Amino acid sequence: MRIILLGPPGSGKGTQAELIQEKYGFPKISSGDLLRLEVQEGTDLGKKAEKAMNRGELVSDEIVVEMIKKRIFLPDCKRGYVLDGFPRNIAQSHRLEEMAGKSPEIAIDICLSAQTLVSRLSSRRICSGCGAIYSSETHSPKKEGVCDLCRGALIQRKDDTAQVIKERLRVYEAQTKALIDYYRRKGVYQRIDGEGKIEAVFSRICSILDREIPKSREVEAAR
């Protein structure tokens, strides 16, 4: 089964994808993680992506799609996978369907108020060493300003200031409205309340997956 997590920056898609992976065994596939790995390993895709980023440009759909394609055809994805940060637009969703076929899928949209998102992202801190993410609202470090994992210094990203966050949310809504409408027309769209504790949000996701996963297995068995 293909599980697509939608949601604005700060909605907790990455955390929920990890919880889904832990409970259901579907590997988490993050476009951001794949991009960093390709750059770190110096692959051809990584070099192309790094050139774009160094020029201050967005990484092209073609590069992102190729990274996703490499990952979803690995053996651990045979039963299904969770996508975090992909697709971001209609073109990417079409490419996903072209390369992955008509696998059963569900698109879960984690929705929060703009006020919550601004508060959550502006309190977010990133480890300058290992990239671990902390937040005074949901996951505080044991020692203020210091990463629990590698003892690196915690910093605030330049795009995690209130003014920039509001613009990021505006862009997200403009870009994903058509994508949400597309999945709604396909009958695979599910909207959930993303407010509250991580465990509460995950419980809402589980109520959907516990219903949809058996259905997807019936469809696969019938093919």
Secondary structure, DSSP 8 states (H G I E B T S, - for coil): -EEEEE--TTS-HHHHHHHHHHHH---EEEHHHHHHHHHHHT-HHHHHHHHHHHTT----HHHHHHHHHHHHTSGGGSS-EEEES---SHHHHHHHHHHH-S--EEEEEEE--HHHHHHHHHTEEEETTT--EEETTTB--SBTTB-TTT--BEE--GGGSHHHHHHHHHHHHHHHHHHHHHHHHHT-EEEEE--S-HHHHHHHHHHHHHHHHHHHHHHHHH-
